């Protein structure tokens, strides 16, 4: 029995649950410094708005103020961690989806508040585009647990289809990004090789020219030395 796939799957599971986070991706507005400077304050204002909306919804659902504050904080915490710690943001999202659901009214179609549901989709969309394929499989598999356990059966299929679509698109985005990085690295290496080859060719040309010049001068010296007795009148006889 080949145990290598099992070992790879277990390592991926350990990385998914407890492993180091993936490096943050490039900021979307990095190409426009004029707009990038406003990204952080605008993002914080958006998170504050989601916090207040969640707090209002939780209060309307009859939660006490401390519990409503706790659930609102758990809703926005993944969004705060998402820019620099995507995998941690996903772990916080799974925790929020598992905890912030038992307070929904009986007539509520979804067990989560709209900010939590939309924020979870945003976090998952970023994470699946950053992690490698074995971790991606575990991320999607673990994300389906709250869906299967808490979402109404009539709404499970669309959510599962959405998770599958996010996984496929995220994997394609990651592979495309890796291909572009590999192509850029190969292009850079080719340019370095061309520069090194140009330097070597220039050195060879200079060495060849110096050899020709030195050989020419040595030939002149030899000719002048051989013809010296015939050109000089005061040379003593042998």
N, CA, C and O of each residue as an XYZ file, in Angstrom:
952
protein
N       0.843     -1.195      0.000
C       0.000      0.000      0.000
C       0.882      1.250      0.000
O       1.812      1.347      0.800
N       0.604      2.190     -0.873
C       1.371      3.413     -0.959
C       0.863      4.404      0.082
O      -0.263      4.896      0.002
N       1.720      4.684      1.058
C       1.319      5.582      2.143
C       1.699      7.031      1.879
O       1.404      7.901      2.698
N       2.339      7.304      0.765
C       2.761      8.673      0.507
C       1.584      9.633      0.368
O       1.637     10.711      0.960
N       0.512      9.308     -0.385
C      -0.629     10.238     -0.423
C      -1.251     10.488      0.947
O      -1.687     11.600      1.245
N      -1.289      9.445      1.778
C      -1.847      9.630      3.125
C      -0.971     10.572      3.932
O      -1.478     11.445      4.636
N       0.354     10.399      3.833
C       1.272     11.277      4.564
C       1.146     12.715      4.080
O       1.165     13.648      4.882
N       1.017     12.895      2.766
C       0.848     14.244      2.222
C      -0.452     14.867      2.721
O      -0.486     16.045      3.074
N      -1.517     14.075      2.748
C      -2.807     14.593      3.217
C      -2.755     14.965      4.698
O      -3.325     15.978      5.104
N      -2.074     14.151      5.503
C      -1.975     14.460      6.930
C      -1.126     15.695      7.174
O      -1.450     16.516      8.032
N      -0.033     15.831      6.419
C       0.780     17.048      6.559
C      -0.014     18.281      6.152
O       0.087     19.332      6.785
N      -0.807     18.145      5.085
C      -1.636     19.270      4.654
C      -2.687     19.616      5.699
O      -2.967     20.792      5.930
N      -3.275     18.599      6.335
C      -4.261     18.852      7.388
C      -3.619     19.551      8.581
O      -4.191     20.482      9.147
N      -2.425     19.093      8.959
C      -1.734     19.742     10.080
C      -1.392     21.190      9.738
O      -1.513     22.081     10.579
N      -0.969     21.412      8.510
C      -0.675     22.782      8.092
C      -1.936     23.632      8.053
O      -1.906     24.808      8.416
N      -3.038     23.045      7.617
C      -4.284     23.797      7.542
C      -4.770     24.234      8.912
O      -5.254     25.353      9.081
N      -4.640     23.355      9.883
C      -5.186     23.637     11.207
C      -4.206     24.400     12.084
O      -4.599     25.326     12.794
N      -2.922     24.016     12.041
C      -1.954     24.572     12.990
C      -0.698     25.125     12.335
O       0.157     25.670     13.033
N      -0.556     25.006     11.033
C       0.688     25.364     10.374
C       0.896     26.857     10.234
O       0.041     27.669     10.586
N       2.075     27.194      9.700
C       2.405     28.599      9.471
C       1.490     29.195      8.414
O       1.001     28.515      7.512
N       1.285     30.482      8.566
C       0.400     31.157      7.633
C       1.101     31.363      6.299
O       2.329     31.366      6.215
N       0.298     31.535      5.267
C       0.843     31.811      3.941
C       1.253     33.278      3.880
O       0.677     34.109      4.582
N       2.241     33.607      3.047
C       2.644     35.016      2.947
C       1.528     35.852      2.356
O       0.760     35.370      1.524
N       1.435     37.098      2.782
C       0.364     37.959      2.241
C       0.585     38.221      0.767
O       1.719     38.256      0.289
N      -0.504     38.404      0.060
C      -0.426     38.683     -1.363
C      -0.165     40.160     -1.617
O      -0.176     40.987     -0.705
N       0.068     40.455     -2.876
C       0.307     41.843     -3.266
C      -0.979     42.642     -3.143
O      -2.059     42.178     -3.510
N      -0.844     43.835     -2.626
C      -2.019     44.686     -2.455
C      -2.570     45.086     -3.810
O      -1.826     45.356     -4.752
N      -3.894     45.116     -3.883
C      -4.545     45.372     -5.160
C      -4.245     46.770     -5.681
O      -4.163     46.976     -6.892
N      -4.081     47.727     -4.781
C      -3.876     49.118     -5.191
C      -2.403     49.512     -5.127
O      -2.084     50.701     -5.103
N      -1.496     48.524     -5.099
C      -0.074     48.852     -5.000
C       0.412     49.608     -6.233
O       1.368     50.378     -6.141
N      -0.224     49.403     -7.380
C       0.186     50.100     -8.593
C      -0.219     51.560     -8.586
O       0.317     52.352     -9.362
N      -1.147     51.929     -7.731
C      -1.615     53.313     -7.670
C      -1.357     53.856     -6.260
O      -2.241     53.800     -5.406
N      -0.156     54.378     -6.014
C       0.161     54.859     -4.653
C      -0.807     55.923     -4.164
O      -1.074     56.022     -2.966
N      -1.336     56.724     -5.093
C      -2.272     57.754     -4.659
C      -3.525     57.176     -4.037
O      -4.079     57.755     -3.102
N      -3.985     56.029     -4.549
C      -5.163     55.375     -3.980
C      -4.800     54.423     -2.850
O      -5.596     54.196     -1.939
N      -3.597     53.870     -2.911
C      -3.200     52.878     -1.914
C      -3.127     53.465     -0.515
O      -3.354     52.763      0.471
N      -2.808     54.756     -0.427
C      -2.697     55.370      0.892
C      -4.031     55.429      1.621
O      -4.082     55.509      2.849
N      -5.128     55.389      0.832
C      -6.460     55.455      1.445
C      -7.053     54.063      1.687
O      -8.152     53.947      2.231
N      -6.339     53.013      1.290
C      -6.901     51.668      1.414
C      -7.118     51.295      2.879
O      -8.168     50.761      3.236
N      -6.131     51.574      3.724
C      -6.255     51.186      5.134
C      -7.379     51.924      5.846
O      -8.212     51.266      6.468
N      -7.454     53.261      5.793
C      -8.572     53.925      6.490
C      -9.937     53.550      5.944
O     -10.889     53.396      6.709
N     -10.045     53.399      4.608
C     -11.340     53.002      4.039
C     -11.705     51.593      4.487
O     -12.863     51.323      4.806
N     -10.715     50.686      4.513
C     -10.980     49.325      4.977
C     -11.412     49.293      6.436
O     -12.323     48.552      6.803
N     -10.759     50.096      7.264
C     -11.143     50.137      8.678
C     -12.553     50.694      8.850
O     -13.315     50.216      9.690
N     -12.893     51.689      8.067
C     -14.263     52.227      8.139
C     -15.281     51.175      7.702
O     -16.357     51.068      8.290
N     -14.938     50.394      6.665
C     -15.846     49.339      6.218
C     -16.024     48.269      7.292
O     -17.134     47.791      7.528
N     -14.919     47.897      7.940
C     -15.007     46.902      9.012
C     -15.831     47.447     10.174
O     -16.627     46.718     10.766
N     -15.645     48.716     10.501
C     -16.446     49.322     11.575
C     -17.930     49.314     11.208
O     -18.783     49.057     12.058
N     -18.232     49.598      9.934
C     -19.629     49.548      9.512
C     -20.218     48.156      9.636
O     -21.353     48.000     10.087
N     -19.448     47.130      9.235
C     -19.922     45.748      9.378
C     -20.109     45.386     10.850
O     -21.044     44.669     11.209
N     -19.213     45.886     11.694
C     -19.353     45.630     13.135
C     -20.660     46.213     13.659
O     -21.381     45.543     14.398
N     -20.974     47.449     13.288
C     -22.200     48.085     13.768
C     -23.445     47.407     13.201
O     -24.449     47.258     13.898
N     -23.373     46.993     11.920
C     -24.517     46.286     11.331
C     -24.760     44.962     12.045
O     -25.898     44.615     12.362
N     -23.671     44.222     12.296
C     -23.808     42.945     13.011
C     -24.346     43.157     14.411
O     -25.199     42.404     14.880
N     -23.851     44.172     15.067
C     -24.332     44.459     16.422
C     -25.815     44.788     16.417
O     -26.546     44.373     17.316
N     -26.265     45.528     15.416
C     -27.686     45.872     15.332
C     -28.540     44.633     15.083
O     -29.581     44.449     15.713
N     -28.085     43.775     14.149
C     -28.847     42.563     13.843
C     -28.899     41.635     15.049
O     -29.949     41.074     15.363
N     -27.768     41.475     15.722
C     -27.736     40.589     16.891
C     -28.639     41.121     18.001
O     -29.288     40.347     18.704
N     -28.680     42.432     18.153
C     -29.565     43.005     19.174
C     -31.027     42.783     18.810
O     -31.857     42.525     19.682
N     -31.346     42.887     17.501
C     -32.721     42.622     17.076
C     -33.095     41.157     17.273
O     -34.271     40.837     17.446
N     -32.115     40.274     17.249
C     -32.396     38.858     17.474
C     -32.565     38.521     18.950
O     -32.834     37.372     19.300
N     -32.408     39.513     19.813
C     -32.670     39.307     21.224
C     -31.463     38.953     22.058
O     -31.627     38.500     23.191
N     -30.256     39.138     21.555
C     -29.062     38.828     22.334
C     -28.769     39.953     23.314
O     -29.099     41.115     23.074
N     -28.153     39.589     24.401
C     -27.722     40.602     25.345
C     -26.554     41.383     24.754
O     -25.900     40.919     23.820
N     -26.297     42.554     25.293
C     -25.248     43.418     24.741
C     -23.875     42.769     24.773
O     -23.171     42.857     23.767
N     -23.433     42.116     25.861
C     -22.098     41.486     25.833
C     -21.972     40.394     24.770
O     -20.957     40.320     24.076
N     -22.997     39.544     24.638
C     -22.937     38.480     23.630
C     -22.972     39.070     22.235
O     -22.264     38.599     21.344
N     -23.794     40.103     22.032
C     -23.853     40.746     20.721
C     -22.509     41.378     20.361
O     -22.072     41.296     19.213
N     -21.854     42.005     21.334
C     -20.527     42.577     21.087
C     -19.516     41.486     20.750
O     -18.681     41.659     19.862
N     -19.593     40.359     21.462
C     -18.676     39.253     21.197
C     -18.869     38.707     19.791
O     -17.898     38.507     19.061
N     -20.118     38.464     19.408
C     -20.385     37.914     18.086
C     -20.021     38.914     16.983
O     -19.533     38.515     15.926
N     -20.253     40.199     17.220
C     -19.872     41.209     16.232
C     -18.349     41.266     16.071
O     -17.844     41.416     14.959
N     -17.625     41.145     17.183
C     -16.163     41.127     17.106
C     -15.666     39.882     16.373
O     -14.717     39.963     15.593
N     -16.295     38.740     16.615
C     -15.903     37.521     15.908
C     -16.216     37.605     14.423
O     -15.565     36.947     13.612
N     -17.219     38.419     14.058
C     -17.572     38.575     12.653
C     -16.518     39.369     11.896
O     -16.166     39.017     10.771
N     -16.012     40.437     12.505
C     -15.075     41.317     11.787
C     -13.619     40.945     12.016
O     -12.748     41.405     11.276
N     -13.328     40.119     13.027
C     -11.927     39.755     13.297
C     -11.254     39.089     12.095
O     -10.106     39.422     11.804
N     -11.910     38.159     11.376
C     -11.245     37.584     10.194
C     -10.900     38.616      9.127
O      -9.875     38.493      8.457
N     -11.739     39.627      8.964
C     -11.468     40.648      7.947
C     -10.259     41.491      8.325
O      -9.520     41.940      7.448
N     -10.049     41.711      9.614
C      -8.879     42.461     10.057
C      -7.591     41.664      9.852
O      -6.544     42.238      9.554
N      -7.669     40.343     10.012
C      -6.484     39.499      9.852
C      -6.224     39.112      8.406
O      -5.133     38.642      8.083
N      -7.209     39.301      7.524
C      -7.106     38.797      6.164
C      -5.940     39.378      5.360
O      -5.276     38.608      4.666
N      -5.644     40.690      5.405
C      -4.572     41.210      4.545
C      -3.208     40.592      4.817
O      -2.445     40.379      3.875
N      -2.874     40.295      6.072
C      -1.536     39.795      6.392
C      -1.527     38.335      6.839
O      -0.495     37.673      6.732
N      -2.640     37.824      7.331
C      -2.687     36.438      7.814
C      -3.914     35.743      7.228
O      -4.896     35.539      7.942
N      -3.884     35.375      5.949
C      -5.081     34.800      5.319
C      -5.545     33.505      5.971
O      -6.741     33.318      6.196
N      -4.606     32.606      6.278
C      -5.001     31.325      6.850
C      -5.574     31.500      8.252
O      -6.526     30.812      8.619
N      -5.010     32.406      9.033
C      -5.573     32.708     10.353
C      -6.972     33.301     10.198
O      -7.867     32.987     10.983
N      -7.164     34.143      9.209
C      -8.495     34.713      8.982
C      -9.511     33.618      8.677
O     -10.649     33.673      9.144
N      -9.097     32.620      7.888
C     -10.023     31.517      7.593
C     -10.332     30.720      8.855
O     -11.485     30.342      9.063
N      -9.348     30.453      9.697
C      -9.598     29.721     10.942
C     -10.568     30.480     11.830
O     -11.463     29.881     12.426
N     -10.398     31.794     11.924
C     -11.336     32.598     12.713
C     -12.728     32.581     12.089
O     -13.733     32.629     12.798
N     -12.783     32.514     10.765
C     -14.077     32.460     10.088
C     -14.812     31.165     10.409
O     -16.010     31.184     10.691
N     -14.101     30.040     10.368
C     -14.736     28.755     10.704
C     -15.240     28.772     12.140
O     -16.319     28.257     12.433
N     -14.449     29.371     13.038
C     -14.876     29.476     14.436
C     -16.131     30.337     14.554
O     -17.059     29.997     15.289
N     -16.154     31.444     13.833
C     -17.330     32.317     13.896
C     -18.558     31.641     13.302
O     -19.656     31.755     13.846
N     -18.376     30.932     12.181
C     -19.512     30.232     11.576
C     -20.061     29.145     12.483
O     -21.251     28.835     12.431
N     -19.207     28.568     13.312
C     -19.642     27.487     14.197
C     -20.296     27.997     15.471
O     -21.118     27.303     16.069
N     -19.934     29.214     15.891
C     -20.423     29.717     17.181
C     -21.548     30.723     17.002
O     -22.559     30.661     17.701
N     -21.373     31.654     16.059
C     -22.334     32.755     15.923
C     -23.549     32.336     15.101
O     -23.884     32.992     14.114
N     -24.192     31.277     15.488
C     -25.316     30.779     14.689
C     -26.485     30.301     15.529
O     -27.606     30.192     15.032
N     -26.234     30.020     16.784
C     -27.286     29.413     17.598
C     -28.262     30.440     18.140
O     -29.172     30.103     18.897
N     -28.074     31.685     17.756
C     -28.974     32.730     18.227
C     -29.954     33.176     17.153
O     -30.773     34.058     17.407
N     -29.894     32.590     15.954
C     -30.763     33.028     14.860
C     -32.216     32.660     15.165
O     -32.470     31.601     15.739
N     -33.166     33.507     14.795
C     -34.579     33.179     15.010
C     -34.985     31.949     14.209
O     -34.331     31.573     13.236
N     -36.081     31.333     14.644
C     -36.522     30.096     13.999
C     -36.974     30.332     12.571
O     -36.847     29.443     11.730
N     -37.499     31.512     12.281
C     -37.977     31.795     10.932
C     -36.882     32.361     10.026
O     -37.157     32.735      8.886
N     -35.659     32.426     10.518
C     -34.557     32.959      9.728
C     -34.120     31.928      8.701
O     -33.915     30.763      9.041
N     -33.971     32.352      7.424
C     -33.600     31.416      6.363
C     -32.156     30.962      6.485
O     -31.829     29.834      6.116
N     -31.286     31.826      6.998
C     -29.875     31.494      7.128
C     -29.474     31.587      8.595
O     -29.997     32.429      9.325
N     -28.564     30.742      9.029
C     -28.182     30.756     10.440
C     -27.213     31.873     10.793
O     -26.903     32.049     11.972
N     -26.720     32.635      9.821
C     -25.725     33.666     10.078
C     -26.239     35.027      9.652
O     -27.138     35.144      8.820
N     -25.647     36.048     10.243
C     -25.970     37.408      9.835
C     -25.387     37.677      8.444
O     -24.409     37.033      8.065
N     -25.959     38.606      7.677
C     -25.406     38.904      6.346
C     -23.937     39.311      6.361
O     -23.197     38.856      5.489
N     -23.457     40.150      7.309
C     -22.023     40.468      7.307
C     -21.144     39.241      7.502
O     -20.087     39.136      6.880
N     -21.562     38.314      8.355
C     -20.761     37.116      8.575
C     -20.745     36.231      7.332
O     -19.699     35.692      6.970
N     -21.888     36.076      6.680
C     -21.935     35.236      5.484
C     -21.107     35.829      4.353
O     -20.335     35.116      3.711
N     -21.259     37.126      4.101
C     -20.509     37.756      3.023
C     -19.015     37.820      3.351
O     -18.174     37.606      2.478
N     -18.689     38.116      4.614
C     -17.281     38.145      5.010
C     -16.627     36.784      4.897
O     -15.453     36.686      4.538
N     -17.372     35.732      5.200
C     -16.823     34.381      5.074
C     -16.510     34.040      3.627
O     -15.490     33.415      3.337
N     -17.387     34.450      2.719
C     -17.131     34.213      1.296
C     -15.884     34.971      0.840
O     -15.066     34.439      0.090
N     -15.746     36.220      1.297
C     -14.566     37.007      0.918
C     -13.285     36.376      1.450
O     -12.289     36.292      0.731
N     -13.305     35.934      2.695
C     -12.114     35.302      3.282
C     -11.766     34.024      2.539
O     -10.603     33.786      2.212
N     -12.771     33.202      2.272
C     -12.514     31.945      1.572
C     -11.985     32.197      0.163
O     -11.106     31.471     -0.302
N     -12.508     33.218     -0.524
C     -12.041     33.521     -1.874
C     -10.573     33.912     -1.884
O      -9.842     33.551     -2.807
N     -10.132     34.646     -0.868
C      -8.714     35.035     -0.792
C      -7.845     33.850     -0.428
O      -6.772     33.670     -1.004
N      -8.290     33.036      0.520
C      -7.458     31.938      1.014
C      -7.240     30.884     -0.062
O      -6.117     30.412     -0.233
N      -8.284     30.503     -0.793
C      -8.132     29.441     -1.792
C      -7.215     29.870     -2.928
O      -6.688     29.025     -3.651
N      -7.019     31.178     -3.092
C      -6.094     31.659     -4.118
C      -4.667     31.774     -3.615
O      -3.765     32.081     -4.396
N      -4.435     31.529     -2.303
C      -3.102     31.686     -1.732
C      -2.456     30.373     -1.320
O      -1.229     30.279     -1.312
N      -3.238     29.359     -0.980
C      -2.676     28.117     -0.456
C      -2.471     27.130     -1.591
O      -3.081     27.249     -2.653
N      -1.591     26.138     -1.350
C      -1.373     25.119     -2.362
C      -2.542     24.134     -2.372
O      -3.440     24.203     -1.533
N      -2.510     23.223     -3.333
C      -3.690     22.391     -3.587
C      -4.046     21.467     -2.425
O      -5.229     21.388     -2.092
N      -3.101     20.754     -1.775
C      -3.510     19.894     -0.644
C      -4.174     20.674      0.482
O      -5.165     20.223      1.056
N      -3.623     21.857      0.801
C      -4.245     22.678      1.850
C      -5.590     23.203      1.380
O      -6.530     23.300      2.170
N      -5.692     23.543      0.107
C      -6.963     24.028     -0.433
C      -8.063     22.981     -0.266
O      -9.196     23.318      0.078
N      -7.734     21.726     -0.507
C      -8.735     20.662     -0.362
C      -9.242     20.612      1.069
O     -10.446     20.499      1.300
N      -8.331     20.695      2.031
C      -8.758     20.653      3.438
C      -9.531     21.911      3.818
O     -10.496     21.835      4.579
N      -9.121     23.062      3.300
C      -9.841     24.299      3.604
C     -11.296     24.196      3.139
O     -12.210     24.557      3.880
N     -11.510     23.709      1.924
C     -12.875     23.582      1.413
C     -13.640     22.506      2.175
O     -14.817     22.680      2.490
N     -12.963     21.385      2.472
C     -13.643     20.299      3.187
C     -14.088     20.743      4.576
O     -15.211     20.457      4.991
N     -13.207     21.443      5.297
C     -13.572     21.899      6.644
C     -14.641     22.988      6.569
O     -15.491     23.088      7.454
N     -14.599     23.798      5.523
C     -15.600     24.857      5.386
C     -16.992     24.307      5.128
O     -17.988     24.973      5.413
N     -17.065     23.104      4.594
C     -18.387     22.520      4.345
C     -19.043     21.986      5.622
O     -20.250     21.744      5.638
N     -18.268     21.800      6.686
C     -18.844     21.228      7.909
C     -19.924     22.132      8.495
O     -21.023     21.649      8.768
N     -19.658     23.441      8.702
C     -20.755     24.288      9.196
C     -21.937     24.352      8.237
O     -23.085     24.466      8.667
N     -21.657     24.279      6.947
C     -22.750     24.333      5.971
C     -23.639     23.104      6.101
O     -24.864     23.220      6.147
N     -23.021     21.926      6.161
C     -23.811     20.697      6.262
C     -24.527     20.581      7.595
O     -25.601     19.985      7.672
N     -23.947     21.143      8.646
C     -24.550     20.987      9.964
C     -25.545     22.058     10.341
O     -26.410     21.817     11.183
N     -25.452     23.253      9.735
C     -26.257     24.365     10.211
C     -27.191     24.956      9.159
O     -28.234     25.512      9.504
N     -26.835     24.844      7.890
C     -27.657     25.457      6.843
C     -28.865     24.570      6.565
O     -28.792     23.343      6.630
N     -29.965     25.223      6.257
C     -31.182     24.489      5.919
C     -30.945     23.599      4.698
O     -30.278     24.023      3.755
N     -31.484     22.362      4.696
C     -31.232     21.452      3.556
C     -31.593     22.035      2.198
O     -30.959     21.703      1.196
N     -32.608     22.903      2.150
C     -32.986     23.496      0.870
C     -31.931     24.462      0.340
O     -31.890     24.735     -0.859
N     -31.074     24.985      1.228
C     -30.072     25.963      0.814
C     -28.660     25.393      0.766
O     -27.720     26.121      0.447
N     -28.490     24.131      1.070
C     -27.148     23.574      1.123
C     -26.510     23.446     -0.253
O     -25.330     23.752     -0.425
N     -27.285     22.998     -1.228
C     -26.710     22.752     -2.557
C     -26.125     24.028     -3.160
O     -24.999     23.979     -3.656
N     -26.825     25.176     -3.149
C     -26.195     26.389     -3.697
C     -24.921     26.780     -2.970
O     -23.956     27.222     -3.595
N     -24.911     26.619     -1.640
C     -23.703     26.980     -0.886
C     -22.551     26.052     -1.242
O     -21.422     26.507     -1.422
N     -22.823     24.760     -1.344
C     -21.772     23.811     -1.709
C     -21.255     24.066     -3.119
O     -20.057     23.961     -3.378
N     -22.170     24.402     -4.029
C     -21.734     24.749     -5.381
C     -20.862     25.999     -5.374
O     -19.887     26.092     -6.119
N     -21.222     26.954     -4.527
C     -20.413     28.168     -4.416
C     -19.027     27.848     -3.875
O     -18.033     28.380     -4.369
N     -18.947     26.986     -2.868
C     -17.649     26.590     -2.333
C     -16.801     25.890     -3.400
O     -15.605     26.152     -3.528
N     -17.436     24.998     -4.161
C     -16.701     24.321     -5.228
C     -16.214     25.287     -6.294
O     -15.088     25.163     -6.776
N     -17.049     26.245     -6.664
C     -16.646     27.228     -7.676
C     -15.492     28.092     -7.165
O     -14.553     28.380     -7.907
N     -15.565     28.503     -5.895
C     -14.468     29.285     -5.330
C     -13.171     28.489     -5.315
O     -12.102     29.030     -5.597
N     -13.266     27.201     -4.986
C     -12.066     26.362     -4.955
C     -11.437     26.245     -6.342
O     -10.218     26.349     -6.483
N     -12.263     26.030     -7.361
C     -11.736     25.878     -8.726
C     -11.123     27.189     -9.219
O     -10.016     27.203     -9.757
N     -11.848     28.279     -9.031
C     -11.331     29.571     -9.487
C     -10.064     29.949     -8.722
O      -9.104     30.445     -9.311
N     -10.063     29.715     -7.406
C      -8.872     30.031     -6.621
C      -7.667     29.224     -7.043
O      -6.558     29.753     -7.111
N      -7.870     27.939     -7.330
C      -6.758     27.111     -7.787
C      -6.239     27.587     -9.140
O      -5.030     27.590     -9.373
N      -7.137     27.987    -10.030
C      -6.707     28.506    -11.328
C      -5.925     29.809    -11.173
O      -4.918     30.024    -11.849
N      -6.397     30.670    -10.279
C      -5.691     31.932    -10.050
C      -4.294     31.669     -9.485
O      -3.322     32.304     -9.894
N      -4.205     30.737     -8.551
C      -2.894     30.434     -7.965
C      -1.952     29.849     -9.012
O      -0.787     30.241     -9.082
N      -2.445     28.915     -9.825
C      -1.586     28.323    -10.854
C      -1.154     29.371    -11.876
O      -0.014     29.359    -12.339
N      -2.054     30.266    -12.221
C      -1.698     31.337    -13.148
C      -0.632     32.251    -12.540
O       0.299     32.671    -13.227
N      -0.774     32.552    -11.256
C       0.213     33.407    -10.596
C       1.570     32.714    -10.525
O       2.598     33.350    -10.760
N       1.590     31.425    -10.204
C       2.849     30.692    -10.166
C       3.483     30.611    -11.551
O       4.704     30.707    -11.683
N       2.663     30.434    -12.578
C       3.201     30.390    -13.939
C       3.822     31.728    -14.323
O       4.888     31.771    -14.939
N       3.156     32.817    -13.959
C       3.707     34.133    -14.281
C       5.002     34.383    -13.521
O       5.942     34.955    -14.074
N       5.064     33.958    -12.247
C       6.298     34.115    -11.482
C       7.415     33.272    -12.074
O       8.555     33.726    -12.178
N       7.087     32.039    -12.464
C       8.118     31.184    -13.066
C       8.605     31.772    -14.386
O       9.800     31.741    -14.680
N       7.670     32.312    -15.188
C       8.063     32.921    -16.449
C       8.925     34.160    -16.216
O       9.903     34.385    -16.928
N       8.555     34.964    -15.209
C       9.363     36.144    -14.903
C      10.761     35.753    -14.419
O      11.751     36.380    -14.794
N      10.833     34.698    -13.574
C      12.144     34.231    -13.106
C      12.986     33.691    -14.252
O      14.190     33.938    -14.315
N      12.349     32.950    -15.160
C      13.074     32.422    -16.312
C      13.548     33.554    -17.226
O      14.663     33.510    -17.746
N      12.708     34.553    -17.418
C      13.108     35.698    -18.238
C      14.273     36.448    -17.602
O      15.210     36.855    -18.288
N      14.204     36.624    -16.287
C      15.299     37.300    -15.594
C      16.595     36.503    -15.688
O      17.668     37.070    -15.890
N      16.488     35.184    -15.541
C      17.673     34.344    -15.666
C      18.243     34.407    -17.083
O      19.461     34.453    -17.256
N      17.374     34.410    -18.096
C      17.842     34.518    -19.478
C      18.553     35.847    -19.714
O      19.576     35.907    -20.396
N      17.988     36.921    -19.132
C      18.641     38.218    -19.284
C      20.010     38.225    -18.614
O      20.963     38.783    -19.157
N      20.113     37.609    -17.439
C      21.421     37.537    -16.778
C      22.404     36.715    -17.600
O      23.579     37.070    -17.700
N      21.929     35.610    -18.192
C      22.803     34.800    -19.034
C      23.262     35.585    -20.259
O      24.423     35.487    -20.657
N      22.363     36.361    -20.860
C      22.748     37.172    -22.007
C      23.767     38.236    -21.613
O      24.723     38.483    -22.348
N      23.569     38.860    -20.465
C      24.543     39.851    -20.004
C      25.898     39.201    -19.739
O      26.935     39.753    -20.107
N      25.893     38.021    -19.099
C      27.153     37.327    -18.835
C      27.827     36.920    -20.139
O      29.048     37.017    -20.266
N      27.033     36.461    -21.111
C      27.600     36.079    -22.402
C      28.167     37.294    -23.124
O      29.213     37.205    -23.766
N      27.472     38.440    -23.019
C      27.981     39.655    -23.657
C      29.293     40.094    -23.027
O      30.206     40.536    -23.725
N      29.390     39.972    -21.693
C      30.642     40.328    -21.015
C      31.771     39.408    -21.456
O      32.880     39.872    -21.723
N      31.501     38.109    -21.533
C      32.527     37.164    -21.963
C      32.951     37.430    -23.408
O      34.138     37.372    -23.727
N      31.986     37.721    -24.279
C      32.337     38.022    -25.665
C      33.172     39.297    -25.761
O      34.108     39.367    -26.558
N      32.839     40.302    -24.956
C      33.621     41.534    -24.965
C      35.039     41.288    -24.464
O      36.004     41.817    -25.015
N      35.154     40.476    -23.408
C      36.484     40.152    -22.909
C      37.284     39.385    -23.965
O      38.477     39.630    -24.147
N      36.623     38.463    -24.652
C      37.323     37.708    -25.701
C      37.773     38.625    -26.827
O      38.880     38.483    -27.346
N      36.909     39.570    -27.206
C      37.283     40.503    -28.274
C      38.468     41.361    -27.853
O      39.401     41.560    -28.631
N      38.434     41.873    -26.621
C      39.538     42.700    -26.146
C      40.833     41.894    -26.076
O      41.902     42.378    -26.448
N      40.717     40.639    -25.587
C      41.912     39.798    -25.509
C      42.471     39.502    -26.904
O      43.686     39.472    -27.098
N      41.572     39.283    -27.872
C      42.028     39.012    -29.234
C      42.722     40.243    -29.825
O      43.758     40.116    -30.478
N      42.157     41.426    -29.599
C      42.767     42.639    -30.113
C      44.112     42.904    -29.452
O      45.064     43.305    -30.120
N      44.197     42.683    -28.146
C      45.469     42.867    -27.457
C      46.513     41.873    -27.959
O      47.687     42.209    -28.111
N      46.066     40.647    -28.212
C      47.001     39.653    -28.738
C      47.512     40.069    -30.109
O      48.698     39.918    -30.403
N      46.620     40.594    -30.953
C      47.053     41.023    -32.277
C      48.020     42.203    -32.192
O      49.027     42.243    -32.899
N      47.704     43.164    -31.318
C      48.578     44.330    -31.175
C      49.942     43.925    -30.637
O      50.972     44.361    -31.151
N      49.949     43.082    -29.594
C      51.226     42.650    -29.014
C      52.019     41.829    -30.015
O      53.234     41.992    -30.128
N      51.337     40.941    -30.750
C      52.048     40.135    -31.740
C      52.630     41.020    -32.827
O      53.743     40.787    -33.298
N      51.860     42.054    -33.230
C      52.380     42.963    -34.255
C      53.622     43.695    -33.759
O      54.619     43.786    -34.475
N      53.562     44.219    -32.533
C      54.717     44.945    -31.992
C      55.918     44.009    -31.795
O      57.058     44.394    -32.052
N      55.655     42.789    -31.340
C      56.766     41.849    -31.183
C      57.391     41.517    -32.528
O      58.606     41.348    -32.628
N      56.567     41.424    -33.558
C      57.118     41.179    -34.901
C      57.985     42.352    -35.335
O      59.065     42.148    -35.890
N      57.524     43.589    -35.089
C      58.319     44.762    -35.428
C      59.631     44.775    -34.666
O      60.680     45.094    -35.226
N      59.569     44.422    -33.372
C      60.796     44.398    -32.574
C      61.764     43.369    -33.121
O      62.963     43.631    -33.210
N      61.251     42.180    -33.495
C      62.130     41.145    -34.034
C      62.758     41.578    -35.344
O      63.944     41.346    -35.577
N      61.954     42.215    -36.213
C      62.488     42.673    -37.499
C      63.544     43.761    -37.286
O      64.596     43.756    -37.924
N      63.241     44.697    -36.370
C      64.194     45.767    -36.103
C      65.489     45.221    -35.495
O      66.578     45.712    -35.791
N      65.356     44.200    -34.643
C      66.568     43.626    -34.049
C      67.409     42.902    -35.087
O      68.637     42.951    -35.030
N      66.766     42.232    -36.033
C      67.524     41.501    -37.060
C      68.182     42.454    -38.058
O      69.258     42.159    -38.578
N      67.550     43.583    -38.326
C      68.097     44.512    -39.313
C      68.934     45.604    -38.698
O      69.408     46.489    -39.411
N      69.130     45.572    -37.398
C      69.906     46.618    -36.744
C      71.346     46.714    -37.261
O      71.820     47.827    -37.491
N      72.077     45.581    -37.459
C      73.478     45.706    -37.924
C      73.569     46.372    -39.302
O      74.583     46.993    -39.622
N      72.542     46.248    -40.098
C      72.583     46.841    -41.428
C      72.170     48.305    -41.435
O      72.478     49.043    -42.371
N      71.479     48.715    -40.398
C      71.022     50.090    -40.351
C      71.901     51.004    -39.514
O      71.870     52.223    -39.682
N      72.686     50.418    -38.611
C      73.548     51.227    -37.730
C      74.972     51.200    -38.267
O      75.460     50.127    -38.621
N      75.665     52.351    -38.343
C      77.018     52.445    -38.883
C      78.090     52.258    -37.827
O      79.216     51.882    -38.152
N      77.765     52.512    -36.576
C      78.791     52.445    -35.515
C      78.754     51.130    -34.736
O      79.238     51.065    -33.607
N      78.186     50.092    -35.328
C      78.149     48.806    -34.658
C      79.491     48.120    -34.827
O      79.915     47.944    -35.969
N      80.207     47.712    -33.751
C      81.512     47.069    -33.892
C      81.379     45.722    -34.602
O      80.331     45.078    -34.566
N      82.479     45.317    -35.250
C      82.471     44.016    -35.919
C      82.400     42.894    -34.924
O      82.795     43.057    -33.769
N      81.906     41.769    -35.349
C      81.791     40.634    -34.412
C      83.187     40.232    -33.899
O      83.307     39.300    -33.103
